[in-house]
Amino acid sequence: MPRLRVVAVYVAASLGLAGLSHVLDRNLRTGTGLVQSVDWGIDGQRVGSFSRPVAAVELDFLDEAPALPGRYFAVTWEGFWYTREALEIRVHADGDDAAAVRIDDDVVLDHAAHGGPTTSEPIPIDAGLHRFRVYAVVRAETPRLSVRWAAAGARPRAFDPESLFPVRPTLEQIATNQRLLLVQWLAAAVWIVPAVIYLLAIGLPVAANLARRGRARLPGLPMRAWSAYTSVATGGAGDSKPGKGAPRGAATAAGVLVCVLAFGFPLFIGLDSTDLQNDESIASFAVDRILETGDWLTPESIPTSAFPGDPAAHTRPLIQKPPLKYWLVALPIELGLLPHDEFGLRFWDAAFGAVAFVYVFLIGRRLVDPVCGLAAVFLLFIHTPLILHGNSLRSNVMEATLILSYAGGMYHFLAWSESARRSMRRLHVFSVAGYFALGFMAKFVAAAFLPIVIGACALGLRGWRRLLMADARLWAAAGGTALVLIAPWFAYEHAIHGSTFWNTIFGAQVYDRMRGALHAEHAQPWSFYWSVLRVQLSGSGMLVWVLAGAAFWILEATRRRWKAGVLVLAWHLAPIAILSTSVAKVYHYSFPFLLPVALLGGYSAALLVRAARRICTDPAWKGRAGRLPARCACSAVPLAVLLLAWPLGRYAVTLESLGVERRPLSALRACLAGELDALRAGSPDAVSRFYMHVPRGTALTHNYYYYFRGLDRWEHLDSPADADLFVRLFVPGRRAVAFVRAEDYGAFLRRIGTPELREEVKTLGVELAGPRPTADQGASDATDAPTAVRIVPHGTTGGLLVLPGPLSACAEVVSSAGGILARESSPPAPTAAQPRLARSLRRSAAQTPGSQHAPPLRRLGKRA
């Protein structure tokens, strides 16, 4: 009866949520899509037309309109397209007939009939609503038309129907639609996740029964092989499940020590040897502003550089995520316990990563044995994106905190399920709630899979369901405690920002992010996470180990009805399956769900070690392998396979990569500070700044602003021209560090010395020197030529930093710190008719990417 009551309550609640979602959607939702109009005629006379609402620009209506001729008709799709942020896009069209695409009444793409795929020029668009119209004239017998769009550097994709509206909506209506879609996803999740768990719970016993029936029919050698496997997999003749019992004793202590020394401490190596990267700069700027302003509850978000003017004018509150991680980083720096540099900003991430490694070892030890735990931690340590890339365990982002939340929560749930003492169960229950609160206050809904997976497994598996009912009050109290820890900050921000807060933290950061509207370049196919995981495991030599471990793990979960084994499988499969349904996918979103993958790989190593131990020590093998020395010799075979095939060399590679120094941005900032002080002393009227010579809507990654925000002020023109770049590089008193795309800088250098550029410069009120020196005088002014450098570490915007002549001495500093500098080569001899500045700049053109004489770039600093 209690079980039926629980199921009935859950089903009733799920039906109620689904019904509520349907009612709200029917009554509050604003219609989306476009209005499609079709016109056709005979002999130039219009004889028919119809209009209807559609979801996309498609010619899928031909079979539904029998009165429509097979060819010679016109189709128009009209409506409004909503974009949350300013973007630079391209529109792509493909088809057999002519078509035109208009955005805000401007023709952005004109596709010719039988012209093949067509792509528009880059189109900067502002955030908000844009009038959208597609017109096509269909003449082909089998017409086809595809209209898609792509952000800069992203794959083309169809226009999202949820962003298209037949009539102009209000911003409140758009926000309401976003909330309603979130409710729909939640209503679907409460049905999908338990269904997956229940299918596993039903299917595994059935498979176990079939396995038992088939085992009795196995003849001879297969039967003996099966018996040998079961004796190895169980670890003992009477065990009811792998690794039964609490993880205690000298083996556990030794394993924890090895885990900390071999895998935890190395995470602290070189924390200050690399520049902060894009996402790190957002969190580090928030910490800096907390320390500068004293506002701990609502930190400032790092400003964007996509708009004209100084980015400092575009600051806004950072309410995209709860600020617990920012508080943890800022507090020891405020108290003087940690330095205010890259090491201090990243310290807690390495510490959380080390503790998460210990928890992974303890989970492997509890479920299997110490070998499984250590091998799982080894697999995580050599997984390059998890340790060395931008959003890694060692970066000042939320990933390490979230991974610790999942590792700690899962371990304490497993410990609760095996604890006999009520006091220990209480400790583990409140630990699970505490780790969930930690993850939720660090990365918000990314922590939601922890209670979903645990709750679904606990309700779906019989033994755990009884324990859950017995400790229901404990779990309710722990949930209330987590709510008390989480709710105050949300209530405070609601009181300060109102609906803007919820539109940002739910509408933008959850809804828009999942459907790819927040960052269009994150759009990926459904199989993205598993495809990248396969590539990474293959590159590290762990793919075969993980696949073999997964097969044996599933076999054991089926054979023994292993509840913890089902939990580990659900820990990976359920979240990744749900995340794969979203449009936007970034690999570091899957990091908390790589821990069970590591356990599967560790299980393969544990089985080999168990086989070796069983052959050498088990008396049951005496008749198979003879005397003890012969048995020990046979036991060396699985150990040899493990040592030869296990990628031990990857540990040394990862360890060596941790200390590589790449700090071009911080080195350049330190150099520019001294050079600018000297420049101001020699030229009091000099105004130095950071100049962005990029189109409107193009933003640099945030690490540029984090390191260079102290360079007086930034400047981003609405429509930059070559004359503006000329003034910032060569006119005394107006020189600036300039960021420019490589192809634009190469085109700029080829215009130096032309009369057109001189006239453009004069329109800015700048007079150029008139005398034209001889060829022999050109070399004396080589120091006036700018120097271009490229900042190469992951997480930076592609382009060049161009240093004016007086600041070009800093270029060598950048190259020695990991940047790229094009070395000088002998330029062609200038003619007497060329201006002095032109000859000097031709020297620079010969060494700059994008110019006609550019030599290959080569790294001068340490290897990355």
WONOR-V49757 format. One record per run of one state. SS is the DSSP state (@ for helix, = for strand, . for the rest). FROM is the first residue (numbers start at 0). TO is the last residue. If there is no record, write none. Layout:
ss->SS from->FROM to->TO
ss->SS from->FROM to->TO
This chain:
ss->. from->0 to->0
ss->@ from->1 to->27
ss->. from->28 to->32
ss->= from->33 to->41
ss->. from->42 to->43
ss->= from->44 to->53
ss->. from->54 to->60
ss->@ from->61 to->63
ss->. from->64 to->71
ss->= from->72 to->82
ss->. from->83 to->85
ss->= from->86 to->94
ss->. from->95 to->96
ss->= from->97 to->102
ss->. from->103 to->104
ss->= from->105 to->110
ss->. from->111 to->116
ss->= from->117 to->118
ss->. from->119 to->121
ss->= from->122 to->124
ss->. from->125 to->126
ss->= from->127 to->137
ss->. from->138 to->143
ss->= from->144 to->150
ss->. from->151 to->155
ss->= from->156 to->156
ss->. from->157 to->159
ss->@ from->160 to->162
ss->= from->163 to->164
ss->. from->165 to->169
ss->@ from->170 to->214
ss->. from->215 to->218
ss->@ from->219 to->233
ss->. from->234 to->248
ss->@ from->249 to->267
ss->. from->268 to->272
ss->= from->273 to->273
ss->. from->274 to->276
ss->@ from->277 to->292
ss->. from->293 to->298
ss->= from->299 to->300
ss->. from->301 to->309
ss->@ from->310 to->313
ss->. from->314 to->314
ss->= from->315 to->316
ss->. from->317 to->322
ss->@ from->323 to->333
ss->. from->334 to->340
ss->@ from->341 to->366
ss->. from->367 to->368
ss->@ from->369 to->380
ss->. from->381 to->382
ss->@ from->383 to->386
ss->. from->387 to->397
ss->@ from->398 to->417
ss->. from->418 to->420
ss->@ from->421 to->459
ss->. from->460 to->460
ss->@ from->461 to->469
ss->. from->470 to->470
ss->@ from->471 to->496
ss->. from->497 to->497
ss->@ from->498 to->513
ss->. from->514 to->518
ss->@ from->519 to->521
ss->= from->522 to->522
ss->. from->523 to->526
ss->@ from->527 to->539
ss->. from->540 to->541
ss->@ from->542 to->559
ss->. from->560 to->561
ss->@ from->562 to->578
ss->. from->579 to->582
ss->= from->583 to->583
ss->. from->584 to->585
ss->@ from->586 to->592
ss->. from->593 to->593
ss->@ from->594 to->616
ss->. from->617 to->617
ss->@ from->618 to->624
ss->. from->625 to->626
ss->@ from->627 to->644
ss->. from->645 to->647
ss->@ from->648 to->657
ss->. from->658 to->660
ss->= from->661 to->661
ss->. from->662 to->662
ss->@ from->663 to->681
ss->. from->682 to->687
ss->= from->688 to->692
ss->. from->693 to->700
ss->@ from->701 to->707
ss->. from->708 to->711
ss->= from->712 to->715
ss->. from->716 to->720
ss->@ from->721 to->729
ss->. from->730 to->735
ss->= from->736 to->739
ss->. from->740 to->740
ss->@ from->741 to->750
ss->. from->751 to->753
ss->@ from->754 to->761
ss->. from->762 to->773
ss->@ from->774 to->776
ss->. from->777 to->777
ss->@ from->778 to->783
ss->. from->784 to->785
ss->= from->786 to->789
ss->. from->790 to->798
ss->= from->799 to->802
ss->. from->803 to->803
ss->@ from->804 to->806
ss->. from->807 to->808
ss->@ from->809 to->815
ss->. from->816 to->818
ss->= from->819 to->820
ss->. from->821 to->834
ss->@ from->835 to->844
ss->. from->845 to->857
ss->= from->858 to->858
ss->. from->859 to->863
